[in-house]
Amino acid sequence: MEKKKAFHGSDLELIEKEFGVKKENIINFAANVNPMGISPLLKEELTKHINVIETYPDRNYTDLRASIGKYCACNPEYITVGNGSTELISLMAQFIHPEKALIIGPTYSEYGHEIGLSGGSITYFELKESEDFRLNIEALFTELQKTHYDMLVICNPNNPTSGIISQDILSLIMQLCKDLGTFIMIDETYMEFSRNEACASAAPLTERFDNFIVLRGVSKFFASPGLRLGYAITQNKELLHKIRTEQNPWSVNSIAALAGTVMYNDSEYIRKTKEFMHEEQTRLYDVFNASGKYKPYPADANFILLKILDEKLDAASLFELCIRNNFMIRNCDSFPFLSDRFIRFCFMNREDNDKLTELLLNA
Ligand SMILES: Cc1ncc(COP(=O)(O)O)c(C=O)c1O
């Protein structure tokens, strides 16, 4: 499906050139990064221990995996780390090496890109606008039973729809996929932003099923995309062995390994972020829902998808209006199954969210 080029949240240099706005002045509502920035505790610890870069990281990342295990209430033996979840997505495409993969979409484009690079063919299972982009489980089951897929990809909560699938539904999918020989990759990059985390994360299901892997990272929730720290949780011994023996050694650097042990214990930062995001999810949904100009979809992640109802507007014109005011939003026209009627923006601090809301409502 041919789609127009859209600017990613990290394309600030391109935007600067095209629209003549200074990248330092842009408030990035497209990168989905926590506006709180990194915590004072993390800054202090990293500064104090900067000399960790004088040695190679522990090849087994024992301390790091122990703190992730505690944070996710998972056995550290089931955890492996990587250079952002991006490295892990790429490794999964190489190691599972699916001939045929089913991706629930519209969703993040990297899954299709990486599976394509490893030679697999991709089918999208459509989340339909007529069903408010919620998963139709019966239709998914029919598709999985109709065609054999080696791999199923789920982004939960999903980027860009911000919708979530519950643990109960996930366990039904896992059971069926186990019978069908389908491996599942679940990207939980945005899980910690959800008020439904406890009943939606697949992490606790690792004790029951071995045909799936959960991927997560610190880029978004812990506001550190430059650190490149991600991790995966699976009970699958064969896959764990493959990752441990075939992944490049030291793909997580010593600073990231140290940062991980601090971040996951930073309960104050975690609490404040969740509290703020849960408030913004409800508050902004309500404002746009009452506007008549946009249709918002319920947000479980730190961003919200809006359908533009006003016929005079489209995603490109809104993107341009916003960027000329130094606000960068995401034009969703490039996502499969979406169109120039959809935009997405993430929650920045309250004052900036209010300014963007005012601009969008008065467009
Ligand atoms: C759903 C999803 N997964 C993964 C990533 C990349 O994460 P990381 O920085 O951990 O590689 C992104 C980045 O936008 C994303 O939206």
The ligand as an ORCA input file, in Angstrom:
! r2SCAN-3c Opt
* xyz 0 1
  C       5.821      1.115     19.159
  C       7.276      1.476     19.180
  N       8.176      0.517     19.455
  C       9.495      0.792     19.477
  C       9.970      2.071     19.226
  C      11.445      2.320     19.260
  O      11.865      2.270     20.577
  P      13.381      2.268     21.036
  O      13.815      3.695     21.162
  O      13.348      1.548     22.366
  O      14.185      1.525     20.025
  C       9.062      3.108     18.939
  C       9.541      4.463     18.631
  O       8.860      5.349     18.211
  C       7.679      2.800     18.933
  O       6.746      3.729     18.694
*
